[in-house]
């Protein structure tokens, strides 16, 4: 019932502020939820009454989940988001398909980021409230799953891959594009004393604008190129197919992984029910005790109906998405101390992967959000060689 002279705008702000203040431990998640509601669900003056009622009603669900200060769980907040979904139909707003599924996955990514960030900062030591260090957890996932599915988690280099490198100035031959021996410098993946080959990576040539390909643009961004300066590009071809671990995941959406797994779980349920009901005669003989039901299922249900590889791959993809969502940030430090702090965990992970026979890593470009860009680092700088006739010179505009 609409109450006259009530400022629903202020009531909504009150509900959102109450939401943000529910838990200090989950503060970042609660602010994310509040901002998303303000941005996507609230059309000030048009749906204030309905939005307030929705927030008030769904807030009662969180009140029921309250176990004491900072005693909430991530699931409480994802349930809250999903409880908004039925009410959203009455708000008069246009939402993209699977909006709430994406919303939930963003909350899970934010929560995992807070956890993984602490582990990543000290990669070889267990973080507070964790039994294992990041590198040990990664090793578990890598050894038991990732390493078993080459076609899913690894890339084999081919001549069709677009590999590009940039250097400043003009007039170079192809030898200039091979990295010089590294003694003192460190980059994202290599510590001082190790020389890796860094390239932009794409599986096909794509146009960025009239002047640049996507590969060239990514090169310029990674080099932090300055406008009106001269630069030279050179493409590379692989001479070793290698075993390249894909740690980019900037074009992978968590909600799609989760929805695919949910669909498979429904398929398994149907198969399980059909298998259970296949022998009606014996089913009638079955007792109703828990023990008798377990005995019947063990005897009659074929466990091979479950394809464990589907579940394993989905779990590993989820983990890698969460890791990649956390660890890649712009690094603008120019001094060695700043770089060492920012890159030390990458150096340890690269050393671990190299010890496992991995020859390179695909990782995302963090310098731009205009386009999804990827890079490639090869642990052996000679695993790909410059193509002489591909050198191109530009003035960056």
VENCOR-V779760 format. One line per field, one symbol per residue. burial: I if it has 16 or more other ideal C-beta (glycine too) atoms within 10 Angstrom, else O. A space follows every 50 residues. Layout:
burial->???
This chain:
burial->OOOOOOOIOOIIOOIIOIIIOIIOOIOOIIOIIIOIIOOIIIOOOOIIOI IIOIIOOIIOOIOOIOOOOOOIOIOIIIOIIOIIOOIIOOIOOOOOOOII IIIIIIIIIIIIIOOIOOIIOOIOOOIOOOOOIIIOIIOOIIOOIIIOOO OOIIIOIOOOIIIIIIOOOOOOOIOOIIIOOIOOOIIIIIIOOIIIIIII IIOOOOOIOOOIIIIIIIIIIIIOIOOOOOIIIIIIOIOOOIIIIIIIII OOIIIOIIOOIOOOOOOOOOOIOOOOOOOOOOOOOIOOOOOOOOOIOOOO IOOOOOOOOOOIIIOIIIIIIIIIIIIIOOIOOOOOOOIOOIIIIIIOII IIIIOOOIIIIIIIIIIOOOOOIIIIIIIOIOIIIIOOOOIOOIOIO
